[in-house]
Amino acid sequence: MTRAIIWDMDGVIADSGDAHFQAWQALFAERGSVVTREQFEATFGMANPAILRQWVGEDTSKDVLQRLGARKEQLFRQMVEKHVHILPGVEKWLARAHAQNYRQACASSGEMANIVAVLAALNVVQYFDALLSGAFLPKSKPDPAIFLQAAAAVGAEPAQCVVIEDGTVGVEAAKRAGMRCIAVTTTHPADKLSDADLVVDSLEELAPDTFERLLGQG
């Protein structure tokens, strides 16, 4: 039976929040406007069209949303080398899961160019069997589509998948997909992530048999 770990990227693998926030701030500065930290934290983990509809209006045309989103991601990629760092415990768990024959996917709301840029900069891309972007899916997290696609991409049933997330919308998406979920308090406090099966401050806290226990095999 194929077992899989589905990793969100921002806030789970990569400490990229400040880089994203700075990119949004730079974009809106170009427009003569501002984005607050509260606005950013409330939408972190969502795809750009869903974020931008909240910030610039539900009636904004798709062309404008696409143009603004593309510019924001361009600004973000300029910041990857300096401002994005790997989070504690990530490389250890990627290597351990690989050695234990888990299939691994990275499923992020970010554009594929971002996913590749970040994972390559952190030197962990080799651990993944599939990379998935939800940037152009019809619905963003908390819709479960991206996680269901990730499971299909690695040949695992949803019940045999553990999602690692940091966002409230990501936790909801994982549960709606019928998957187990570990939440990391990188972006939100533990009480906001309580729907996850397990909440930790760092992946360093995970016991060696965590994934087996979550999948009922420990």
PyMOL commands that place a pseudoatom at each C-alpha (Angstrom):
pseudoatom trace, name=CA, resn=MET, resi=1, chain=A, elem=C, hetatm=0, pos=[0.000, 0.000, 0.000]
pseudoatom trace, name=CA, resn=THR, resi=2, chain=A, elem=C, hetatm=0, pos=[1.402, 3.369, -1.055]
pseudoatom trace, name=CA, resn=ARG, resi=3, chain=A, elem=C, hetatm=0, pos=[1.882, 5.834, 1.792]
pseudoatom trace, name=CA, resn=ALA, resi=4, chain=A, elem=C, hetatm=0, pos=[2.396, 9.498, 1.028]
pseudoatom trace, name=CA, resn=ILE, resi=5, chain=A, elem=C, hetatm=0, pos=[3.383, 12.740, 2.693]
pseudoatom trace, name=CA, resn=ILE, resi=6, chain=A, elem=C, hetatm=0, pos=[2.062, 15.883, 1.060]
pseudoatom trace, name=CA, resn=TRP, resi=7, chain=A, elem=C, hetatm=0, pos=[4.002, 18.980, 1.981]
pseudoatom trace, name=CA, resn=ASP, resi=8, chain=A, elem=C, hetatm=0, pos=[2.787, 22.529, 1.722]
pseudoatom trace, name=CA, resn=MET, resi=9, chain=A, elem=C, hetatm=0, pos=[5.771, 24.727, 0.911]
pseudoatom trace, name=CA, resn=ASP, resi=10, chain=A, elem=C, hetatm=0, pos=[5.513, 28.228, 2.356]
pseudoatom trace, name=CA, resn=GLY, resi=11, chain=A, elem=C, hetatm=0, pos=[5.633, 28.089, 6.148]
pseudoatom trace, name=CA, resn=VAL, resi=12, chain=A, elem=C, hetatm=0, pos=[6.213, 24.320, 6.171]
pseudoatom trace, name=CA, resn=ILE, resi=13, chain=A, elem=C, hetatm=0, pos=[9.340, 23.653, 4.124]
pseudoatom trace, name=CA, resn=ALA, resi=14, chain=A, elem=C, hetatm=0, pos=[10.420, 27.225, 3.640]
pseudoatom trace, name=CA, resn=ASP, resi=15, chain=A, elem=C, hetatm=0, pos=[10.466, 30.240, 5.921]
pseudoatom trace, name=CA, resn=SER, resi=16, chain=A, elem=C, hetatm=0, pos=[9.195, 32.465, 3.145]
pseudoatom trace, name=CA, resn=GLY, resi=17, chain=A, elem=C, hetatm=0, pos=[6.512, 34.548, 4.830]
pseudoatom trace, name=CA, resn=ASP, resi=18, chain=A, elem=C, hetatm=0, pos=[8.540, 37.747, 4.984]
pseudoatom trace, name=CA, resn=ALA, resi=19, chain=A, elem=C, hetatm=0, pos=[9.564, 37.381, 1.342]
pseudoatom trace, name=CA, resn=HIS, resi=20, chain=A, elem=C, hetatm=0, pos=[5.913, 37.021, 0.303]
pseudoatom trace, name=CA, resn=PHE, resi=21, chain=A, elem=C, hetatm=0, pos=[4.840, 39.925, 2.505]
pseudoatom trace, name=CA, resn=GLN, resi=22, chain=A, elem=C, hetatm=0, pos=[7.577, 42.138, 1.083]
pseudoatom trace, name=CA, resn=ALA, resi=23, chain=A, elem=C, hetatm=0, pos=[6.571, 41.150, -2.446]
pseudoatom trace, name=CA, resn=TRP, resi=24, chain=A, elem=C, hetatm=0, pos=[2.930, 42.069, -1.788]
pseudoatom trace, name=CA, resn=GLN, resi=25, chain=A, elem=C, hetatm=0, pos=[3.999, 45.342, -0.193]
pseudoatom trace, name=CA, resn=ALA, resi=26, chain=A, elem=C, hetatm=0, pos=[6.189, 46.161, -3.191]
pseudoatom trace, name=CA, resn=LEU, resi=27, chain=A, elem=C, hetatm=0, pos=[3.366, 45.353, -5.614]
pseudoatom trace, name=CA, resn=PHE, resi=28, chain=A, elem=C, hetatm=0, pos=[0.846, 47.553, -3.842]
pseudoatom trace, name=CA, resn=ALA, resi=29, chain=A, elem=C, hetatm=0, pos=[3.407, 50.319, -3.398]
pseudoatom trace, name=CA, resn=GLU, resi=30, chain=A, elem=C, hetatm=0, pos=[3.668, 50.353, -7.189]
pseudoatom trace, name=CA, resn=ARG, resi=31, chain=A, elem=C, hetatm=0, pos=[-0.109, 50.880, -7.192]
pseudoatom trace, name=CA, resn=GLY, resi=32, chain=A, elem=C, hetatm=0, pos=[0.070, 53.653, -4.596]
pseudoatom trace, name=CA, resn=SER, resi=33, chain=A, elem=C, hetatm=0, pos=[-1.562, 51.500, -1.933]
pseudoatom trace, name=CA, resn=VAL, resi=34, chain=A, elem=C, hetatm=0, pos=[-0.653, 49.339, 1.059]
pseudoatom trace, name=CA, resn=VAL, resi=35, chain=A, elem=C, hetatm=0, pos=[-1.132, 45.797, 2.382]
pseudoatom trace, name=CA, resn=THR, resi=36, chain=A, elem=C, hetatm=0, pos=[-1.233, 45.320, 6.144]
pseudoatom trace, name=CA, resn=ARG, resi=37, chain=A, elem=C, hetatm=0, pos=[0.317, 42.447, 8.046]
pseudoatom trace, name=CA, resn=GLU, resi=38, chain=A, elem=C, hetatm=0, pos=[-3.172, 41.446, 9.203]
pseudoatom trace, name=CA, resn=GLN, resi=39, chain=A, elem=C, hetatm=0, pos=[-4.436, 41.235, 5.619]
pseudoatom trace, name=CA, resn=PHE, resi=40, chain=A, elem=C, hetatm=0, pos=[-1.440, 39.151, 4.644]
pseudoatom trace, name=CA, resn=GLU, resi=41, chain=A, elem=C, hetatm=0, pos=[-1.732, 36.686, 7.527]
pseudoatom trace, name=CA, resn=ALA, resi=42, chain=A, elem=C, hetatm=0, pos=[-5.465, 36.189, 6.904]
pseudoatom trace, name=CA, resn=THR, resi=43, chain=A, elem=C, hetatm=0, pos=[-4.825, 35.095, 3.309]
pseudoatom trace, name=CA, resn=PHE, resi=44, chain=A, elem=C, hetatm=0, pos=[-1.416, 33.369, 3.487]
pseudoatom trace, name=CA, resn=GLY, resi=45, chain=A, elem=C, hetatm=0, pos=[-1.691, 29.985, 1.770]
pseudoatom trace, name=CA, resn=MET, resi=46, chain=A, elem=C, hetatm=0, pos=[-4.409, 31.018, -0.657]
pseudoatom trace, name=CA, resn=ALA, resi=47, chain=A, elem=C, hetatm=0, pos=[-3.840, 31.347, -4.405]
pseudoatom trace, name=CA, resn=ASN, resi=48, chain=A, elem=C, hetatm=0, pos=[-3.262, 34.824, -5.781]
pseudoatom trace, name=CA, resn=PRO, resi=49, chain=A, elem=C, hetatm=0, pos=[-6.603, 35.293, -7.597]
pseudoatom trace, name=CA, resn=ALA, resi=50, chain=A, elem=C, hetatm=0, pos=[-8.522, 34.572, -4.382]
pseudoatom trace, name=CA, resn=ILE, resi=51, chain=A, elem=C, hetatm=0, pos=[-6.277, 36.938, -2.413]
pseudoatom trace, name=CA, resn=LEU, resi=52, chain=A, elem=C, hetatm=0, pos=[-6.481, 39.710, -4.965]
pseudoatom trace, name=CA, resn=ARG, resi=53, chain=A, elem=C, hetatm=0, pos=[-10.263, 39.497, -5.241]
pseudoatom trace, name=CA, resn=GLN, resi=54, chain=A, elem=C, hetatm=0, pos=[-10.429, 40.251, -1.527]
pseudoatom trace, name=CA, resn=TRP, resi=55, chain=A, elem=C, hetatm=0, pos=[-7.993, 43.146, -1.779]
pseudoatom trace, name=CA, resn=VAL, resi=56, chain=A, elem=C, hetatm=0, pos=[-8.858, 44.836, -5.074]
pseudoatom trace, name=CA, resn=GLY, resi=57, chain=A, elem=C, hetatm=0, pos=[-12.491, 43.816, -5.529]
pseudoatom trace, name=CA, resn=GLU, resi=58, chain=A, elem=C, hetatm=0, pos=[-14.586, 40.801, -6.497]
pseudoatom trace, name=CA, resn=ASP, resi=59, chain=A, elem=C, hetatm=0, pos=[-15.436, 42.390, -9.852]
pseudoatom trace, name=CA, resn=THR, resi=60, chain=A, elem=C, hetatm=0, pos=[-11.783, 42.729, -10.924]
pseudoatom trace, name=CA, resn=SER, resi=61, chain=A, elem=C, hetatm=0, pos=[-11.234, 41.214, -14.365]
pseudoatom trace, name=CA, resn=LYS, resi=62, chain=A, elem=C, hetatm=0, pos=[-9.286, 37.989, -14.816]
pseudoatom trace, name=CA, resn=ASP, resi=63, chain=A, elem=C, hetatm=0, pos=[-6.726, 39.798, -16.956]
pseudoatom trace, name=CA, resn=VAL, resi=64, chain=A, elem=C, hetatm=0, pos=[-5.990, 42.296, -14.194]
pseudoatom trace, name=CA, resn=LEU, resi=65, chain=A, elem=C, hetatm=0, pos=[-5.818, 39.540, -11.569]
pseudoatom trace, name=CA, resn=GLN, resi=66, chain=A, elem=C, hetatm=0, pos=[-3.395, 37.590, -13.746]
pseudoatom trace, name=CA, resn=ARG, resi=67, chain=A, elem=C, hetatm=0, pos=[-1.202, 40.629, -14.400]
pseudoatom trace, name=CA, resn=LEU, resi=68, chain=A, elem=C, hetatm=0, pos=[-1.034, 41.619, -10.729]
pseudoatom trace, name=CA, resn=GLY, resi=69, chain=A, elem=C, hetatm=0, pos=[-0.387, 38.039, -9.626]
pseudoatom trace, name=CA, resn=ALA, resi=70, chain=A, elem=C, hetatm=0, pos=[2.404, 37.579, -12.164]
pseudoatom trace, name=CA, resn=ARG, resi=71, chain=A, elem=C, hetatm=0, pos=[4.106, 40.782, -11.037]
pseudoatom trace, name=CA, resn=LYS, resi=72, chain=A, elem=C, hetatm=0, pos=[3.866, 39.791, -7.371]
pseudoatom trace, name=CA, resn=GLU, resi=73, chain=A, elem=C, hetatm=0, pos=[5.489, 36.416, -8.092]
pseudoatom trace, name=CA, resn=GLN, resi=74, chain=A, elem=C, hetatm=0, pos=[8.232, 38.092, -10.100]
pseudoatom trace, name=CA, resn=LEU, resi=75, chain=A, elem=C, hetatm=0, pos=[8.965, 40.279, -7.091]
pseudoatom trace, name=CA, resn=PHE, resi=76, chain=A, elem=C, hetatm=0, pos=[8.915, 37.226, -4.799]
pseudoatom trace, name=CA, resn=ARG, resi=77, chain=A, elem=C, hetatm=0, pos=[11.403, 35.261, -6.899]
pseudoatom trace, name=CA, resn=GLN, resi=78, chain=A, elem=C, hetatm=0, pos=[13.809, 38.192, -6.715]
pseudoatom trace, name=CA, resn=MET, resi=79, chain=A, elem=C, hetatm=0, pos=[13.837, 37.703, -2.938]
pseudoatom trace, name=CA, resn=VAL, resi=80, chain=A, elem=C, hetatm=0, pos=[14.258, 33.912, -2.718]
pseudoatom trace, name=CA, resn=GLU, resi=81, chain=A, elem=C, hetatm=0, pos=[18.035, 33.687, -2.435]
pseudoatom trace, name=CA, resn=LYS, resi=82, chain=A, elem=C, hetatm=0, pos=[18.300, 36.269, 0.349]
pseudoatom trace, name=CA, resn=HIS, resi=83, chain=A, elem=C, hetatm=0, pos=[15.060, 35.959, 2.262]
pseudoatom trace, name=CA, resn=VAL, resi=84, chain=A, elem=C, hetatm=0, pos=[13.928, 32.294, 2.106]
pseudoatom trace, name=CA, resn=HIS, resi=85, chain=A, elem=C, hetatm=0, pos=[15.358, 29.697, 4.514]
pseudoatom trace, name=CA, resn=ILE, resi=86, chain=A, elem=C, hetatm=0, pos=[14.641, 26.050, 5.252]
pseudoatom trace, name=CA, resn=LEU, resi=87, chain=A, elem=C, hetatm=0, pos=[12.676, 25.417, 8.444]
pseudoatom trace, name=CA, resn=PRO, resi=88, chain=A, elem=C, hetatm=0, pos=[13.924, 23.210, 11.325]
pseudoatom trace, name=CA, resn=GLY, resi=89, chain=A, elem=C, hetatm=0, pos=[13.506, 19.467, 10.902]
pseudoatom trace, name=CA, resn=VAL, resi=90, chain=A, elem=C, hetatm=0, pos=[12.460, 19.605, 7.260]
pseudoatom trace, name=CA, resn=GLU, resi=91, chain=A, elem=C, hetatm=0, pos=[15.505, 18.062, 5.625]
pseudoatom trace, name=CA, resn=LYS, resi=92, chain=A, elem=C, hetatm=0, pos=[15.723, 15.363, 8.299]
pseudoatom trace, name=CA, resn=TRP, resi=93, chain=A, elem=C, hetatm=0, pos=[12.107, 14.316, 7.749]
pseudoatom trace, name=CA, resn=LEU, resi=94, chain=A, elem=C, hetatm=0, pos=[12.356, 14.495, 3.966]
pseudoatom trace, name=CA, resn=ALA, resi=95, chain=A, elem=C, hetatm=0, pos=[15.350, 12.164, 4.053]
pseudoatom trace, name=CA, resn=ARG, resi=96, chain=A, elem=C, hetatm=0, pos=[13.774, 9.814, 6.614]
pseudoatom trace, name=CA, resn=ALA, resi=97, chain=A, elem=C, hetatm=0, pos=[10.493, 9.545, 4.716]
pseudoatom trace, name=CA, resn=HIS, resi=98, chain=A, elem=C, hetatm=0, pos=[12.389, 8.904, 1.489]
pseudoatom trace, name=CA, resn=ALA, resi=99, chain=A, elem=C, hetatm=0, pos=[14.387, 6.126, 3.160]
pseudoatom trace, name=CA, resn=GLN, resi=100, chain=A, elem=C, hetatm=0, pos=[11.139, 4.581, 4.470]
pseudoatom trace, name=CA, resn=ASN, resi=101, chain=A, elem=C, hetatm=0, pos=[9.605, 4.501, 0.972]
pseudoatom trace, name=CA, resn=TYR, resi=102, chain=A, elem=C, hetatm=0, pos=[6.985, 7.184, 1.502]
pseudoatom trace, name=CA, resn=ARG, resi=103, chain=A, elem=C, hetatm=0, pos=[5.996, 8.932, -1.690]
pseudoatom trace, name=CA, resn=GLN, resi=104, chain=A, elem=C, hetatm=0, pos=[6.347, 12.680, -1.258]
pseudoatom trace, name=CA, resn=ALA, resi=105, chain=A, elem=C, hetatm=0, pos=[4.674, 15.576, -3.007]
pseudoatom trace, name=CA, resn=CYS, resi=106, chain=A, elem=C, hetatm=0, pos=[4.947, 19.313, -2.610]
pseudoatom trace, name=CA, resn=ALA, resi=107, chain=A, elem=C, hetatm=0, pos=[1.515, 20.899, -3.101]
pseudoatom trace, name=CA, resn=SER, resi=108, chain=A, elem=C, hetatm=0, pos=[1.592, 24.677, -2.927]
pseudoatom trace, name=CA, resn=SER, resi=109, chain=A, elem=C, hetatm=0, pos=[-0.790, 27.450, -3.897]
pseudoatom trace, name=CA, resn=GLY, resi=110, chain=A, elem=C, hetatm=0, pos=[2.197, 29.254, -5.407]
pseudoatom trace, name=CA, resn=GLU, resi=111, chain=A, elem=C, hetatm=0, pos=[3.159, 29.222, -9.063]
pseudoatom trace, name=CA, resn=MET, resi=112, chain=A, elem=C, hetatm=0, pos=[5.276, 26.319, -10.308]
pseudoatom trace, name=CA, resn=ALA, resi=113, chain=A, elem=C, hetatm=0, pos=[8.179, 28.687, -11.022]
pseudoatom trace, name=CA, resn=ASN, resi=114, chain=A, elem=C, hetatm=0, pos=[8.155, 29.654, -7.335]
pseudoatom trace, name=CA, resn=ILE, resi=115, chain=A, elem=C, hetatm=0, pos=[8.021, 26.044, -6.160]
pseudoatom trace, name=CA, resn=VAL, resi=116, chain=A, elem=C, hetatm=0, pos=[10.994, 25.082, -8.315]
pseudoatom trace, name=CA, resn=ALA, resi=117, chain=A, elem=C, hetatm=0, pos=[12.949, 28.211, -7.365]
pseudoatom trace, name=CA, resn=VAL, resi=118, chain=A, elem=C, hetatm=0, pos=[12.460, 27.704, -3.623]
pseudoatom trace, name=CA, resn=LEU, resi=119, chain=A, elem=C, hetatm=0, pos=[13.062, 23.946, -3.509]
pseudoatom trace, name=CA, resn=ALA, resi=120, chain=A, elem=C, hetatm=0, pos=[16.133, 24.278, -5.706]
pseudoatom trace, name=CA, resn=ALA, resi=121, chain=A, elem=C, hetatm=0, pos=[17.525, 27.114, -3.577]
pseudoatom trace, name=CA, resn=LEU, resi=122, chain=A, elem=C, hetatm=0, pos=[17.020, 24.988, -0.454]
pseudoatom trace, name=CA, resn=ASN, resi=123, chain=A, elem=C, hetatm=0, pos=[18.554, 21.920, -2.183]
pseudoatom trace, name=CA, resn=VAL, resi=124, chain=A, elem=C, hetatm=0, pos=[15.637, 19.569, -1.372]
pseudoatom trace, name=CA, resn=VAL, resi=125, chain=A, elem=C, hetatm=0, pos=[13.911, 19.115, -4.734]
pseudoatom trace, name=CA, resn=GLN, resi=126, chain=A, elem=C, hetatm=0, pos=[15.397, 15.630, -5.097]
pseudoatom trace, name=CA, resn=TYR, resi=127, chain=A, elem=C, hetatm=0, pos=[13.203, 14.247, -2.292]
pseudoatom trace, name=CA, resn=PHE, resi=128, chain=A, elem=C, hetatm=0, pos=[9.921, 14.848, -4.127]
pseudoatom trace, name=CA, resn=ASP, resi=129, chain=A, elem=C, hetatm=0, pos=[8.090, 12.488, -6.456]
pseudoatom trace, name=CA, resn=ALA, resi=130, chain=A, elem=C, hetatm=0, pos=[5.677, 15.209, -7.589]
pseudoatom trace, name=CA, resn=LEU, resi=131, chain=A, elem=C, hetatm=0, pos=[5.382, 18.984, -7.499]
pseudoatom trace, name=CA, resn=LEU, resi=132, chain=A, elem=C, hetatm=0, pos=[1.923, 20.544, -7.777]
pseudoatom trace, name=CA, resn=SER, resi=133, chain=A, elem=C, hetatm=0, pos=[0.822, 24.142, -8.086]
pseudoatom trace, name=CA, resn=GLY, resi=134, chain=A, elem=C, hetatm=0, pos=[-2.656, 25.319, -7.216]
pseudoatom trace, name=CA, resn=ALA, resi=135, chain=A, elem=C, hetatm=0, pos=[-2.086, 28.763, -8.695]
pseudoatom trace, name=CA, resn=PHE, resi=136, chain=A, elem=C, hetatm=0, pos=[-4.479, 28.245, -11.588]
pseudoatom trace, name=CA, resn=LEU, resi=137, chain=A, elem=C, hetatm=0, pos=[-7.000, 25.832, -10.102]
pseudoatom trace, name=CA, resn=PRO, resi=138, chain=A, elem=C, hetatm=0, pos=[-10.600, 27.120, -10.205]
pseudoatom trace, name=CA, resn=LYS, resi=139, chain=A, elem=C, hetatm=0, pos=[-10.759, 27.158, -6.405]
pseudoatom trace, name=CA, resn=SER, resi=140, chain=A, elem=C, hetatm=0, pos=[-8.049, 27.828, -3.831]
pseudoatom trace, name=CA, resn=LYS, resi=141, chain=A, elem=C, hetatm=0, pos=[-7.582, 26.160, -0.456]
pseudoatom trace, name=CA, resn=PRO, resi=142, chain=A, elem=C, hetatm=0, pos=[-9.688, 25.355, 1.591]
pseudoatom trace, name=CA, resn=ASP, resi=143, chain=A, elem=C, hetatm=0, pos=[-10.964, 23.533, -1.490]
pseudoatom trace, name=CA, resn=PRO, resi=144, chain=A, elem=C, hetatm=0, pos=[-9.283, 20.083, -1.346]
pseudoatom trace, name=CA, resn=ALA, resi=145, chain=A, elem=C, hetatm=0, pos=[-8.524, 19.790, -5.077]
pseudoatom trace, name=CA, resn=ILE, resi=146, chain=A, elem=C, hetatm=0, pos=[-4.765, 20.347, -4.872]
pseudoatom trace, name=CA, resn=PHE, resi=147, chain=A, elem=C, hetatm=0, pos=[-4.300, 17.666, -2.202]
pseudoatom trace, name=CA, resn=LEU, resi=148, chain=A, elem=C, hetatm=0, pos=[-6.463, 15.177, -4.079]
pseudoatom trace, name=CA, resn=GLN, resi=149, chain=A, elem=C, hetatm=0, pos=[-4.390, 15.848, -7.193]
pseudoatom trace, name=CA, resn=ALA, resi=150, chain=A, elem=C, hetatm=0, pos=[-1.205, 15.327, -5.184]
pseudoatom trace, name=CA, resn=ALA, resi=151, chain=A, elem=C, hetatm=0, pos=[-2.430, 11.967, -3.898]
pseudoatom trace, name=CA, resn=ALA, resi=152, chain=A, elem=C, hetatm=0, pos=[-3.296, 10.880, -7.417]
pseudoatom trace, name=CA, resn=ALA, resi=153, chain=A, elem=C, hetatm=0, pos=[0.083, 12.056, -8.711]
pseudoatom trace, name=CA, resn=VAL, resi=154, chain=A, elem=C, hetatm=0, pos=[1.960, 9.762, -6.310]
pseudoatom trace, name=CA, resn=GLY, resi=155, chain=A, elem=C, hetatm=0, pos=[-0.518, 6.866, -6.529]
pseudoatom trace, name=CA, resn=ALA, resi=156, chain=A, elem=C, hetatm=0, pos=[-1.823, 7.018, -2.958]
pseudoatom trace, name=CA, resn=GLU, resi=157, chain=A, elem=C, hetatm=0, pos=[-5.358, 6.869, -1.597]
pseudoatom trace, name=CA, resn=PRO, resi=158, chain=A, elem=C, hetatm=0, pos=[-6.336, 9.928, 0.460]
pseudoatom trace, name=CA, resn=ALA, resi=159, chain=A, elem=C, hetatm=0, pos=[-6.643, 7.807, 3.598]
pseudoatom trace, name=CA, resn=GLN, resi=160, chain=A, elem=C, hetatm=0, pos=[-2.958, 6.881, 3.215]
pseudoatom trace, name=CA, resn=CYS, resi=161, chain=A, elem=C, hetatm=0, pos=[-1.777, 10.503, 3.015]
pseudoatom trace, name=CA, resn=VAL, resi=162, chain=A, elem=C, hetatm=0, pos=[-0.521, 12.860, 5.690]
pseudoatom trace, name=CA, resn=VAL, resi=163, chain=A, elem=C, hetatm=0, pos=[-0.547, 16.555, 4.836]
pseudoatom trace, name=CA, resn=ILE, resi=164, chain=A, elem=C, hetatm=0, pos=[1.859, 18.954, 6.554]
pseudoatom trace, name=CA, resn=GLU, resi=165, chain=A, elem=C, hetatm=0, pos=[0.428, 22.462, 6.657]
pseudoatom trace, name=CA, resn=ASP, resi=166, chain=A, elem=C, hetatm=0, pos=[0.786, 25.792, 8.434]
pseudoatom trace, name=CA, resn=GLY, resi=167, chain=A, elem=C, hetatm=0, pos=[-2.342, 27.563, 7.207]
pseudoatom trace, name=CA, resn=THR, resi=168, chain=A, elem=C, hetatm=0, pos=[-5.880, 27.366, 8.515]
pseudoatom trace, name=CA, resn=VAL, resi=169, chain=A, elem=C, hetatm=0, pos=[-7.181, 27.059, 4.947]
pseudoatom trace, name=CA, resn=GLY, resi=170, chain=A, elem=C, hetatm=0, pos=[-4.663, 24.267, 4.306]
pseudoatom trace, name=CA, resn=VAL, resi=171, chain=A, elem=C, hetatm=0, pos=[-5.729, 22.300, 7.360]
pseudoatom trace, name=CA, resn=GLU, resi=172, chain=A, elem=C, hetatm=0, pos=[-9.354, 22.566, 6.271]
pseudoatom trace, name=CA, resn=ALA, resi=173, chain=A, elem=C, hetatm=0, pos=[-8.429, 21.471, 2.750]
pseudoatom trace, name=CA, resn=ALA, resi=174, chain=A, elem=C, hetatm=0, pos=[-6.565, 18.424, 4.078]
pseudoatom trace, name=CA, resn=LYS, resi=175, chain=A, elem=C, hetatm=0, pos=[-9.491, 17.344, 6.240]
pseudoatom trace, name=CA, resn=ARG, resi=176, chain=A, elem=C, hetatm=0, pos=[-11.947, 17.871, 3.393]
pseudoatom trace, name=CA, resn=ALA, resi=177, chain=A, elem=C, hetatm=0, pos=[-9.706, 15.652, 1.261]
pseudoatom trace, name=CA, resn=GLY, resi=178, chain=A, elem=C, hetatm=0, pos=[-10.027, 12.855, 3.822]
pseudoatom trace, name=CA, resn=MET, resi=179, chain=A, elem=C, hetatm=0, pos=[-6.377, 13.034, 4.841]
pseudoatom trace, name=CA, resn=ARG, resi=180, chain=A, elem=C, hetatm=0, pos=[-4.520, 13.195, 8.131]
pseudoatom trace, name=CA, resn=CYS, resi=181, chain=A, elem=C, hetatm=0, pos=[-2.908, 16.528, 8.877]
pseudoatom trace, name=CA, resn=ILE, resi=182, chain=A, elem=C, hetatm=0, pos=[0.036, 17.818, 10.883]
pseudoatom trace, name=CA, resn=ALA, resi=183, chain=A, elem=C, hetatm=0, pos=[-0.036, 21.572, 11.442]
pseudoatom trace, name=CA, resn=VAL, resi=184, chain=A, elem=C, hetatm=0, pos=[3.034, 23.665, 12.224]
pseudoatom trace, name=CA, resn=THR, resi=185, chain=A, elem=C, hetatm=0, pos=[2.596, 26.953, 14.090]
pseudoatom trace, name=CA, resn=THR, resi=186, chain=A, elem=C, hetatm=0, pos=[4.832, 28.913, 11.725]
pseudoatom trace, name=CA, resn=THR, resi=187, chain=A, elem=C, hetatm=0, pos=[2.097, 31.288, 10.631]
pseudoatom trace, name=CA, resn=HIS, resi=188, chain=A, elem=C, hetatm=0, pos=[-0.836, 30.783, 13.005]
pseudoatom trace, name=CA, resn=PRO, resi=189, chain=A, elem=C, hetatm=0, pos=[-1.099, 29.999, 16.742]
pseudoatom trace, name=CA, resn=ALA, resi=190, chain=A, elem=C, hetatm=0, pos=[-1.998, 26.476, 17.802]
pseudoatom trace, name=CA, resn=ASP, resi=191, chain=A, elem=C, hetatm=0, pos=[-5.597, 27.299, 18.691]
pseudoatom trace, name=CA, resn=LYS, resi=192, chain=A, elem=C, hetatm=0, pos=[-6.264, 28.406, 15.108]
pseudoatom trace, name=CA, resn=LEU, resi=193, chain=A, elem=C, hetatm=0, pos=[-4.964, 25.049, 13.811]
pseudoatom trace, name=CA, resn=SER, resi=194, chain=A, elem=C, hetatm=0, pos=[-6.822, 22.790, 16.222]
pseudoatom trace, name=CA, resn=ASP, resi=195, chain=A, elem=C, hetatm=0, pos=[-8.695, 20.925, 13.464]
pseudoatom trace, name=CA, resn=ALA, resi=196, chain=A, elem=C, hetatm=0, pos=[-5.419, 19.221, 12.518]
pseudoatom trace, name=CA, resn=ASP, resi=197, chain=A, elem=C, hetatm=0, pos=[-4.676, 15.753, 13.897]
pseudoatom trace, name=CA, resn=LEU, resi=198, chain=A, elem=C, hetatm=0, pos=[-1.447, 17.017, 15.431]
pseudoatom trace, name=CA, resn=VAL, resi=199, chain=A, elem=C, hetatm=0, pos=[-0.150, 20.544, 16.052]
pseudoatom trace, name=CA, resn=VAL, resi=200, chain=A, elem=C, hetatm=0, pos=[3.543, 21.247, 16.667]
pseudoatom trace, name=CA, resn=ASP, resi=201, chain=A, elem=C, hetatm=0, pos=[5.731, 24.328, 16.862]
pseudoatom trace, name=CA, resn=SER, resi=202, chain=A, elem=C, hetatm=0, pos=[8.437, 22.620, 14.802]
pseudoatom trace, name=CA, resn=LEU, resi=203, chain=A, elem=C, hetatm=0, pos=[8.898, 19.382, 12.869]
pseudoatom trace, name=CA, resn=GLU, resi=204, chain=A, elem=C, hetatm=0, pos=[11.815, 18.745, 15.216]
pseudoatom trace, name=CA, resn=GLU, resi=205, chain=A, elem=C, hetatm=0, pos=[9.171, 17.804, 17.811]
pseudoatom trace, name=CA, resn=LEU, resi=206, chain=A, elem=C, hetatm=0, pos=[7.789, 14.854, 15.838]
pseudoatom trace, name=CA, resn=ALA, resi=207, chain=A, elem=C, hetatm=0, pos=[8.338, 11.383, 17.276]
pseudoatom trace, name=CA, resn=PRO, resi=208, chain=A, elem=C, hetatm=0, pos=[10.025, 8.867, 14.948]
pseudoatom trace, name=CA, resn=ASP, resi=209, chain=A, elem=C, hetatm=0, pos=[6.791, 6.900, 14.434]
pseudoatom trace, name=CA, resn=THR, resi=210, chain=A, elem=C, hetatm=0, pos=[4.504, 9.919, 13.961]
pseudoatom trace, name=CA, resn=PHE, resi=211, chain=A, elem=C, hetatm=0, pos=[3.450, 9.152, 10.390]
pseudoatom trace, name=CA, resn=GLU, resi=212, chain=A, elem=C, hetatm=0, pos=[2.892, 5.460, 11.053]
pseudoatom trace, name=CA, resn=ARG, resi=213, chain=A, elem=C, hetatm=0, pos=[0.657, 6.289, 14.032]
pseudoatom trace, name=CA, resn=LEU, resi=214, chain=A, elem=C, hetatm=0, pos=[-1.355, 8.837, 12.072]
pseudoatom trace, name=CA, resn=LEU, resi=215, chain=A, elem=C, hetatm=0, pos=[-1.955, 6.283, 9.324]
pseudoatom trace, name=CA, resn=GLY, resi=216, chain=A, elem=C, hetatm=0, pos=[-2.909, 3.586, 11.833]
pseudoatom trace, name=CA, resn=GLN, resi=217, chain=A, elem=C, hetatm=0, pos=[0.198, 1.517, 11.156]
pseudoatom trace, name=CA, resn=GLY, resi=218, chain=A, elem=C, hetatm=0, pos=[2.194, 2.232, 14.298]
for i in range(1, 218): cmd.bond("trace and resi %d" % i, "trace and resi %d" % (i + 1))
show_as sticks, trace
zoom trace
